[in-house]
Amino acid sequence: MAYSAADTRYDSMPYRRVGRSGLKLPAISLGLWHNFGDDKPFEVQRAILRRAFDLGVNHFDLANNYGPRAGSAETNFGRHLRDDFGPYRDELIISTKAGYDMWPGPYGEWGSRKYLLASLDQSLDRMGLDYVDIFYSHRPDPETPLEETMGALDSAVRSGRALYAGISSYTPEQTLEAARILKELGTPLLIHQPSYSMLNRWTENGTPNLYEALEQVGAGSIAFSPLAQGLLTDRYLQGIPAGSRADQAKSLAGSTITEERLDRVRGLNRIAEGRGQSLAQLAIAWILRGQPRGSSVTSALVGASSVRQLEDTLAAINRLDFSAGELTAIDEFAVESDINLWAQREPDPLT
């Protein structure tokens, strides 16, 4: 049956301006890291994407290596675009990234000009697009000059293959330098995509911290893994259930689920219950809470394995307000827990 988007799709979702740009993102965006590769039924993917757009989620975030198999999320998304969303392309924000391992050899990852621009061409081909709205350097490359990586992003924008440039998992210092280089080239830094959650608060540390650096350069941010890979849901309150990410060691190691961390999660769950929210809704709402400690998050990037899970997560927008007492109570449990899988590491010199 042909898809026709809901007329009410913009009635309830808040949209937030990205830094000092002309772009706005929905408060909650949909990431296709999981559940949109070849391991997920196509019809389930279609139902999630249709429902997301009907509820105002007009930003879909991908990367070259999303799958499994690597690249399959973009290929599948290209089919969804052709089948359902072609008439709505000008309403959509589509982003992709390059930086992690994608193909064999020395030019298949990191931040060289050769890799980034070749990857972007491949991504456009897989999705059947002439351009993406945002193209990211997925991670900083400790061995490639930042001028080269940022120059590639500038070329992507100037060539019309991307409208905006972004970075992901860069430190505040790297962010300031990346923004300086891009500004000199004439392509402003639009956005930073860091991991950020109640249990992963590295972005609030340092002088300046990441959000203060972004404010300084006029860029926005979109937080990925706001549910700490599922840890900030009710799924792990009693331990590790069979079939979960932690049970299968899929981006969440079982060793992460310690009693100390679970005690924090249970404490946060009690606060969520007191607010009439699920734990996941509380975690998303907290990400979007405003600007304490210089924090300024444009959008929370979530995943979904079903329409029901998507709807539950999006309901977080119904209660984004926090009292000072609630924030104080949350801070008792929402502490840095050393679960940042994307902390910068040096590459293997033998590869």
C-alpha positions as a Markdown table, in Angstrom:
| # | Residue | x | y | z |
|---|---|---|---|---|
| 1 | Met | 0.0 | 0.0 | 0.0 |
| 2 | Ala | 1.4 | 3.4 | -1.0 |
| 3 | Tyr | 2.5 | 5.6 | 1.9 |
| 4 | Ser | 1.1 | 9.0 | 2.5 |
| 5 | Ala | 2.5 | 10.9 | 5.4 |
| 6 | Ala | 0.2 | 12.0 | 8.2 |
| 7 | Asp | -1.0 | 15.6 | 7.9 |
| 8 | Thr | -0.4 | 16.0 | 11.7 |
| 9 | Arg | 3.3 | 15.1 | 11.5 |
| 10 | Tyr | 4.5 | 18.5 | 12.6 |
| 11 | Asp | 1.9 | 19.1 | 15.3 |
| 12 | Ser | 3.7 | 17.8 | 18.5 |
| 13 | Met | 7.4 | 17.4 | 17.9 |
| 14 | Pro | 9.6 | 20.3 | 19.1 |
| 15 | Tyr | 12.3 | 21.5 | 16.7 |
| 16 | Arg | 15.5 | 23.1 | 17.8 |
| 17 | Arg | 17.9 | 25.3 | 15.9 |
| 18 | Val | 21.3 | 23.8 | 15.3 |
| 19 | Gly | 23.7 | 26.4 | 16.8 |
| 20 | Arg | 23.7 | 29.6 | 14.9 |
| 21 | Ser | 22.7 | 28.0 | 11.6 |
| 22 | Gly | 19.4 | 28.1 | 9.7 |
| 23 | Leu | 18.8 | 24.4 | 10.3 |
| 24 | Lys | 16.4 | 22.9 | 12.9 |
| 25 | Leu | 16.3 | 19.3 | 14.1 |
| 26 | Pro | 13.6 | 17.4 | 15.9 |
| 27 | Ala | 14.2 | 17.1 | 19.6 |
| 28 | Ile | 14.4 | 13.3 | 19.0 |
| 29 | Ser | 16.1 | 12.0 | 15.8 |
| 30 | Leu | 16.2 | 8.4 | 14.6 |
| 31 | Gly | 19.5 | 6.6 | 14.2 |
| 32 | Leu | 19.9 | 3.6 | 11.9 |
| 33 | Trp | 23.0 | 2.1 | 13.6 |
| 34 | His | 21.0 | -1.0 | 14.6 |
| 35 | Asn | 17.9 | -2.7 | 13.2 |
| 36 | Phe | 18.2 | -1.4 | 9.6 |
| 37 | Gly | 20.7 | -3.9 | 8.2 |
| 38 | Asp | 20.2 | -7.2 | 6.6 |
| 39 | Asp | 19.4 | -8.9 | 9.9 |
| 40 | Lys | 16.1 | -7.0 | 10.3 |
| 41 | Pro | 12.9 | -7.7 | 8.2 |
| 42 | Phe | 12.4 | -5.0 | 5.7 |
| 43 | Glu | 8.7 | -4.6 | 6.6 |
| 44 | Val | 9.6 | -4.0 | 10.2 |
| 45 | Gln | 12.1 | -1.3 | 9.1 |
| 46 | Arg | 9.4 | 0.3 | 6.9 |
| 47 | Ala | 6.9 | 0.4 | 9.8 |
| 48 | Ile | 9.4 | 2.1 | 12.1 |
| 49 | Leu | 10.4 | 4.7 | 9.6 |
| 50 | Arg | 6.8 | 5.5 | 8.5 |
| 51 | Arg | 5.7 | 5.9 | 12.1 |
| 52 | Ala | 8.7 | 8.0 | 13.0 |
| 53 | Phe | 8.0 | 10.5 | 10.2 |
| 54 | Asp | 4.3 | 10.5 | 11.0 |
| 55 | Leu | 5.3 | 11.6 | 14.5 |
| 56 | Gly | 7.5 | 14.4 | 13.4 |
| 57 | Val | 10.9 | 12.7 | 13.2 |
| 58 | Asn | 12.3 | 14.1 | 10.0 |
| 59 | His | 16.0 | 13.4 | 10.7 |
| 60 | Phe | 17.5 | 10.0 | 9.9 |
| 61 | Asp | 21.1 | 9.4 | 10.8 |
| 62 | Leu | 23.3 | 6.8 | 9.1 |
| 63 | Ala | 27.0 | 5.9 | 8.6 |
| 64 | Asn | 28.8 | 4.1 | 5.9 |
| 65 | Asn | 29.4 | 1.0 | 8.0 |
| 66 | Tyr | 26.0 | 0.6 | 9.6 |
| 67 | Gly | 24.5 | -2.9 | 9.1 |
| 68 | Pro | 25.2 | -5.7 | 9.3 |
| 69 | Arg | 26.6 | -6.2 | 6.7 |
| 70 | Ala | 28.5 | -2.9 | 6.5 |
| 71 | Gly | 26.7 | -0.6 | 4.1 |
| 72 | Ser | 23.4 | -2.5 | 4.2 |
| 73 | Ala | 21.6 | 0.1 | 6.4 |
| 74 | Glu | 22.3 | 2.7 | 3.7 |
| 75 | Thr | 21.2 | 0.4 | 0.9 |
| 76 | Asn | 18.0 | -0.5 | 2.7 |
| 77 | Phe | 17.3 | 3.1 | 3.6 |
| 78 | Gly | 17.7 | 3.9 | -0.1 |
| 79 | Arg | 14.9 | 1.5 | -0.9 |
| 80 | His | 12.7 | 3.1 | 1.8 |
| 81 | Leu | 13.4 | 6.5 | 0.2 |
| 82 | Arg | 12.4 | 5.3 | -3.2 |
| 83 | Asp | 9.3 | 3.4 | -2.0 |
| 84 | Asp | 8.0 | 5.8 | 0.6 |
| 85 | Phe | 9.8 | 9.1 | 1.2 |
| 86 | Gly | 10.8 | 10.3 | -2.3 |
| 87 | Pro | 8.0 | 12.9 | -2.3 |
| 88 | Tyr | 9.2 | 14.2 | 1.1 |
| 89 | Arg | 12.9 | 14.5 | 0.4 |
| 90 | Asp | 12.9 | 18.2 | 1.0 |
| 91 | Glu | 11.4 | 17.7 | 4.4 |
| 92 | Leu | 14.0 | 15.2 | 5.5 |
| 93 | Ile | 17.4 | 15.7 | 7.1 |
| 94 | Ile | 19.6 | 12.7 | 6.1 |
| 95 | Ser | 23.1 | 12.4 | 7.5 |
| 96 | Thr | 25.9 | 9.9 | 7.1 |
| 97 | Lys | 29.4 | 9.5 | 8.4 |
| 98 | Ala | 32.8 | 8.0 | 7.6 |
| 99 | Gly | 35.7 | 7.2 | 9.8 |
| 100 | Tyr | 35.5 | 3.6 | 11.0 |
| 101 | Asp | 36.6 | 0.5 | 9.3 |
| 102 | Met | 34.7 | 0.0 | 6.0 |
| 103 | Trp | 36.9 | -1.7 | 3.4 |
| 104 | Pro | 40.3 | -3.4 | 3.4 |
| 105 | Gly | 43.6 | -1.6 | 3.1 |
| 106 | Pro | 45.1 | 1.7 | 4.4 |
| 107 | Tyr | 42.4 | 3.9 | 2.8 |
| 108 | Gly | 39.3 | 2.1 | 4.3 |
| 109 | Glu | 39.1 | 4.0 | 7.6 |
| 110 | Trp | 40.1 | 7.0 | 9.6 |
| 111 | Gly | 40.2 | 10.6 | 8.2 |
| 112 | Ser | 42.2 | 10.9 | 5.0 |
| 113 | Arg | 40.8 | 12.9 | 2.2 |
| 114 | Lys | 40.9 | 9.8 | -0.1 |
| 115 | Tyr | 38.8 | 7.8 | 2.3 |
| 116 | Leu | 36.3 | 10.4 | 3.3 |
| 117 | Leu | 35.3 | 11.5 | -0.2 |
| 118 | Ala | 35.3 | 8.0 | -1.6 |
| 119 | Ser | 33.1 | 6.9 | 1.2 |
| 120 | Leu | 30.7 | 9.7 | 0.7 |
| 121 | Asp | 30.4 | 8.8 | -3.0 |
| 122 | Gln | 29.7 | 5.2 | -2.0 |
| 123 | Ser | 27.1 | 6.3 | 0.5 |
| 124 | Leu | 25.3 | 8.5 | -2.0 |
| 125 | Asp | 25.2 | 5.6 | -4.5 |
| 126 | Arg | 23.8 | 3.2 | -1.9 |
| 127 | Met | 21.0 | 5.6 | -0.9 |
| 128 | Gly | 20.3 | 6.8 | -4.4 |
| 129 | Leu | 20.9 | 10.4 | -3.4 |
| 130 | Asp | 22.6 | 13.4 | -5.0 |
| 131 | Tyr | 23.5 | 14.8 | -1.6 |
| 132 | Val | 23.2 | 14.3 | 2.1 |
| 133 | Asp | 22.2 | 17.1 | 4.4 |
| 134 | Ile | 25.0 | 16.4 | 6.9 |
| 135 | Phe | 28.3 | 14.6 | 6.3 |
| 136 | Tyr | 30.4 | 13.8 | 9.4 |
| 137 | Ser | 34.0 | 12.9 | 10.2 |
| 138 | His | 32.9 | 9.9 | 12.4 |
| 139 | Arg | 36.0 | 10.1 | 14.6 |
| 140 | Pro | 39.3 | 12.1 | 14.8 |
| 141 | Asp | 42.3 | 10.6 | 13.1 |
| 142 | Pro | 45.4 | 10.9 | 15.3 |
| 143 | Glu | 47.7 | 10.4 | 12.3 |
| 144 | Thr | 46.1 | 12.5 | 9.6 |
| 145 | Pro | 46.5 | 16.3 | 9.8 |
| 146 | Leu | 43.2 | 17.9 | 10.9 |
| 147 | Glu | 43.6 | 20.3 | 8.0 |
| 148 | Glu | 43.2 | 17.4 | 5.6 |
| 149 | Thr | 40.2 | 15.9 | 7.3 |
| 150 | Met | 38.4 | 19.2 | 7.5 |
| 151 | Gly | 39.5 | 20.0 | 4.0 |
| 152 | Ala | 37.6 | 16.9 | 2.8 |
| 153 | Leu | 34.5 | 18.0 | 4.6 |
| 154 | Asp | 34.8 | 21.4 | 3.0 |
| 155 | Ser | 35.1 | 19.8 | -0.4 |
| 156 | Ala | 32.1 | 17.6 | 0.2 |
| 157 | Val | 30.0 | 20.8 | 0.9 |
| 158 | Arg | 31.5 | 22.8 | -1.9 |
| 159 | Ser | 30.9 | 20.0 | -4.4 |
| 160 | Gly | 27.2 | 19.9 | -3.4 |
| 161 | Arg | 27.4 | 16.3 | -2.1 |
| 162 | Ala | 26.6 | 17.6 | 1.4 |
| 163 | Leu | 24.9 | 20.7 | 2.7 |
| 164 | Tyr | 26.6 | 20.8 | 6.1 |
| 165 | Ala | 29.7 | 19.5 | 7.8 |
| 166 | Gly | 29.8 | 17.7 | 11.2 |
| 167 | Ile | 32.2 | 15.9 | 13.5 |
| 168 | Ser | 31.7 | 13.1 | 16.0 |
| 169 | Ser | 33.6 | 12.1 | 19.2 |
| 170 | Tyr | 36.1 | 15.0 | 19.0 |
| 171 | Thr | 37.4 | 16.5 | 22.2 |
| 172 | Pro | 36.6 | 20.1 | 23.0 |
| 173 | Glu | 40.1 | 21.1 | 22.0 |
| 174 | Gln | 39.9 | 19.2 | 18.7 |
| 175 | Thr | 36.4 | 20.7 | 18.1 |
| 176 | Leu | 37.7 | 24.3 | 18.5 |
| 177 | Glu | 40.6 | 23.6 | 16.1 |
| 178 | Ala | 38.3 | 21.8 | 13.6 |
| 179 | Ala | 35.9 | 24.7 | 13.7 |
| 180 | Arg | 38.7 | 27.2 | 13.2 |
| 181 | Ile | 40.0 | 25.4 | 10.1 |
| 182 | Leu | 36.5 | 25.0 | 8.6 |
| 183 | Lys | 35.7 | 28.7 | 9.2 |
| 184 | Glu | 38.9 | 29.7 | 7.3 |
| 185 | Leu | 37.9 | 27.4 | 4.5 |
| 186 | Gly | 34.4 | 29.1 | 4.4 |
| 187 | Thr | 32.4 | 26.1 | 5.6 |
| 188 | Pro | 31.1 | 26.5 | 9.1 |
| 189 | Leu | 31.0 | 23.6 | 11.6 |
| 190 | Leu | 27.4 | 22.8 | 11.9 |
| 191 | Ile | 27.2 | 20.1 | 14.6 |
| 192 | His | 29.0 | 17.6 | 16.8 |
| 193 | Gln | 27.7 | 14.1 | 17.6 |
| 194 | Pro | 29.1 | 12.9 | 20.9 |
| 195 | Ser | 28.1 | 10.0 | 23.1 |
| 196 | Tyr | 26.2 | 11.4 | 26.1 |
| 197 | Ser | 23.9 | 9.9 | 28.7 |
| 198 | Met | 23.2 | 10.0 | 32.4 |
| 199 | Leu | 26.0 | 7.4 | 32.9 |
| 200 | Asn | 28.4 | 8.9 | 30.2 |
| 201 | Arg | 29.0 | 12.6 | 31.0 |
| 202 | Trp | 32.5 | 13.2 | 29.5 |
| 203 | Thr | 31.1 | 16.1 | 27.5 |
| 204 | Glu | 30.5 | 18.1 | 30.6 |
| 205 | Asn | 34.2 | 17.9 | 31.7 |
| 206 | Gly | 37.1 | 20.2 | 31.0 |
| 207 | Thr | 37.6 | 23.9 | 30.5 |
| 208 | Pro | 36.0 | 24.6 | 28.2 |
| 209 | Asn | 33.8 | 21.6 | 28.2 |
| 210 | Leu | 32.4 | 20.4 | 24.8 |
| 211 | Tyr | 29.2 | 22.4 | 25.1 |
| 212 | Glu | 31.0 | 25.5 | 25.9 |
| 213 | Ala | 33.3 | 25.0 | 22.9 |
| 214 | Leu | 30.3 | 24.5 | 20.7 |
| 215 | Glu | 28.6 | 27.6 | 22.0 |
| 216 | Gln | 31.8 | 29.5 | 21.3 |
| 217 | Val | 31.9 | 28.4 | 17.6 |
| 218 | Gly | 28.2 | 28.5 | 17.1 |
| 219 | Ala | 27.6 | 24.8 | 16.5 |
| 220 | Gly | 25.0 | 22.4 | 17.8 |
| 221 | Ser | 25.1 | 18.9 | 19.1 |
| 222 | Ile | 23.2 | 15.7 | 18.8 |
| 223 | Ala | 23.7 | 13.1 | 21.5 |
| 224 | Phe | 24.1 | 9.4 | 20.5 |
| 225 | Ser | 23.6 | 6.5 | 22.8 |
| 226 | Pro | 21.5 | 8.5 | 25.2 |
| 227 | Leu | 20.1 | 5.3 | 26.7 |
| 228 | Ala | 23.7 | 3.9 | 27.3 |
| 229 | Gln | 23.1 | 1.1 | 24.8 |
| 230 | Gly | 19.9 | 0.0 | 26.6 |
| 231 | Leu | 21.3 | 0.2 | 30.1 |
| 232 | Leu | 19.0 | 3.2 | 30.9 |
| 233 | Thr | 15.9 | 1.2 | 30.2 |
| 234 | Asp | 13.9 | -1.2 | 32.4 |
| 235 | Arg | 15.5 | -4.2 | 30.6 |
| 236 | Tyr | 18.4 | -4.5 | 33.0 |
| 237 | Leu | 16.8 | -3.7 | 36.3 |
| 238 | Gln | 17.0 | -7.3 | 37.4 |
| 239 | Gly | 20.2 | -8.2 | 35.6 |
| 240 | Ile | 21.1 | -9.4 | 32.1 |
| 241 | Pro | 18.1 | -10.9 | 30.2 |
| 242 | Ala | 18.7 | -13.5 | 27.5 |
| 243 | Gly | 18.9 | -12.1 | 24.0 |
| 244 | Ser | 19.8 | -8.6 | 25.2 |
| 245 | Arg | 22.7 | -6.6 | 23.8 |
| 246 | Ala | 24.8 | -7.4 | 26.9 |
| 247 | Asp | 23.9 | -11.1 | 26.7 |
| 248 | Gln | 25.1 | -11.1 | 23.0 |
| 249 | Ala | 28.0 | -8.6 | 23.6 |
| 250 | Lys | 26.6 | -6.3 | 21.0 |
| 251 | Ser | 28.0 | -2.9 | 21.8 |
| 252 | Leu | 27.3 | -3.5 | 25.5 |
| 253 | Ala | 29.6 | -5.9 | 27.3 |
| 254 | Gly | 28.1 | -8.1 | 30.1 |
| 255 | Ser | 30.9 | -6.9 | 32.3 |
| 256 | Thr | 29.4 | -3.4 | 32.1 |
| 257 | Ile | 26.3 | -4.6 | 34.1 |
| 258 | Thr | 27.8 | -4.4 | 37.6 |
| 259 | Glu | 25.7 | -4.2 | 40.7 |
| 260 | Glu | 27.0 | -0.7 | 41.4 |
| 261 | Arg | 25.8 | 0.5 | 38.0 |
| 262 | Leu | 22.5 | -1.3 | 38.4 |
| 263 | Asp | 22.0 | 0.4 | 41.7 |
| 264 | Arg | 22.3 | 3.7 | 40.0 |
| 265 | Val | 19.9 | 2.6 | 37.2 |
| 266 | Arg | 17.4 | 1.5 | 39.8 |
| 267 | Gly | 17.7 | 4.8 | 41.6 |
| 268 | Leu | 17.0 | 6.6 | 38.3 |
| 269 | Asn | 14.1 | 4.3 | 37.6 |
| 270 | Arg | 12.5 | 5.3 | 41.0 |
| 271 | Ile | 12.7 | 9.0 | 40.0 |
| 272 | Ala | 11.2 | 8.2 | 36.6 |
| 273 | Glu | 8.3 | 6.4 | 38.2 |
| 274 | Gly | 7.7 | 9.5 | 40.4 |
| 275 | Arg | 7.5 | 11.7 | 37.3 |
| 276 | Gly | 5.1 | 9.3 | 35.5 |
| 277 | Gln | 7.7 | 8.3 | 33.0 |
| 278 | Ser | 9.6 | 5.2 | 31.9 |
| 279 | Leu | 13.3 | 5.1 | 32.6 |
| 280 | Ala | 14.0 | 5.5 | 28.9 |
| 281 | Gln | 11.7 | 8.6 | 28.7 |
| 282 | Leu | 13.5 | 10.1 | 31.8 |
| 283 | Ala | 16.9 | 9.5 | 30.2 |
| 284 | Ile | 15.9 | 11.2 | 26.9 |
| 285 | Ala | 14.2 | 14.1 | 28.7 |
| 286 | Trp | 17.2 | 14.7 | 30.8 |
| 287 | Ile | 19.4 | 14.9 | 27.7 |
| 288 | Leu | 17.1 | 17.6 | 26.4 |
| 289 | Arg | 16.7 | 19.3 | 29.7 |
| 290 | Gly | 18.2 | 22.7 | 28.8 |
| 291 | Gln | 21.5 | 24.3 | 29.5 |
| 292 | Pro | 22.8 | 23.5 | 33.0 |
| 293 | Arg | 26.6 | 23.4 | 33.3 |
| 294 | Gly | 26.8 | 24.9 | 29.8 |
| 295 | Ser | 25.0 | 21.8 | 28.3 |
| 296 | Ser | 23.2 | 22.5 | 25.1 |
| 297 | Val | 21.9 | 19.5 | 23.2 |
| 298 | Thr | 20.0 | 20.1 | 20.0 |
| 299 | Ser | 18.6 | 16.6 | 19.5 |
| 300 | Ala | 18.8 | 13.2 | 21.1 |
| 301 | Leu | 19.6 | 10.4 | 18.7 |
| 302 | Val | 17.7 | 7.1 | 19.5 |
| 303 | Gly | 17.3 | 3.7 | 17.9 |
| 304 | Ala | 14.2 | 1.6 | 17.7 |
| 305 | Ser | 13.6 | -2.1 | 17.1 |
| 306 | Ser | 9.8 | -1.8 | 16.9 |
| 307 | Val | 7.1 | 0.7 | 16.4 |
| 308 | Arg | 6.0 | 0.2 | 20.1 |
| 309 | Gln | 9.5 | 1.0 | 21.3 |
| 310 | Leu | 9.7 | 4.0 | 19.1 |
| 311 | Glu | 6.4 | 5.4 | 20.4 |
| 312 | Asp | 7.4 | 4.9 | 24.0 |
| 313 | Thr | 10.7 | 6.7 | 23.4 |
| 314 | Leu | 9.1 | 9.6 | 21.6 |
| 315 | Ala | 6.7 | 10.1 | 24.5 |
| 316 | Ala | 9.6 | 11.6 | 26.3 |
| 317 | Ile | 8.8 | 15.0 | 24.7 |
| 318 | Asn | 5.6 | 15.2 | 26.7 |
| 319 | Arg | 7.6 | 15.8 | 29.9 |
| 320 | Leu | 10.8 | 17.8 | 29.3 |
| 321 | Asp | 10.5 | 20.0 | 32.4 |
| 322 | Phe | 12.6 | 19.4 | 35.5 |
| 323 | Ser | 12.5 | 21.0 | 38.9 |
| 324 | Ala | 15.8 | 21.9 | 40.7 |
| 325 | Gly | 15.0 | 19.2 | 43.2 |
| 326 | Glu | 14.6 | 16.6 | 40.5 |
| 327 | Leu | 17.9 | 17.5 | 38.9 |
| 328 | Thr | 19.6 | 17.3 | 42.3 |
| 329 | Ala | 18.1 | 13.9 | 42.9 |
| 330 | Ile | 19.1 | 12.6 | 39.5 |
| 331 | Asp | 22.7 | 13.8 | 40.0 |
| 332 | Glu | 23.0 | 11.4 | 42.9 |
| 333 | Phe | 22.7 | 8.5 | 40.5 |
| 334 | Ala | 23.6 | 10.0 | 37.1 |
| 335 | Val | 27.3 | 9.9 | 37.6 |
| 336 | Glu | 30.2 | 9.1 | 35.2 |
| 337 | Ser | 30.4 | 5.3 | 35.0 |
| 338 | Asp | 33.3 | 4.7 | 32.6 |
| 339 | Ile | 31.1 | 3.2 | 29.8 |
| 340 | Asn | 32.2 | 5.4 | 26.9 |
| 341 | Leu | 33.0 | 2.9 | 24.1 |
| 342 | Trp | 34.1 | 5.7 | 21.8 |
| 343 | Ala | 36.8 | 7.2 | 23.9 |
| 344 | Gln | 39.8 | 8.1 | 21.7 |
| 345 | Arg | 42.4 | 5.4 | 21.3 |
| 346 | Glu | 45.6 | 5.3 | 19.3 |
| 347 | Pro | 45.5 | 3.2 | 16.1 |
| 348 | Asp | 47.5 | 0.0 | 15.9 |
| 349 | Pro | 50.9 | 1.0 | 14.3 |
| 350 | Leu | 51.0 | -2.3 | 12.4 |
| 351 | Thr | 47.8 | -1.7 | 10.5 |
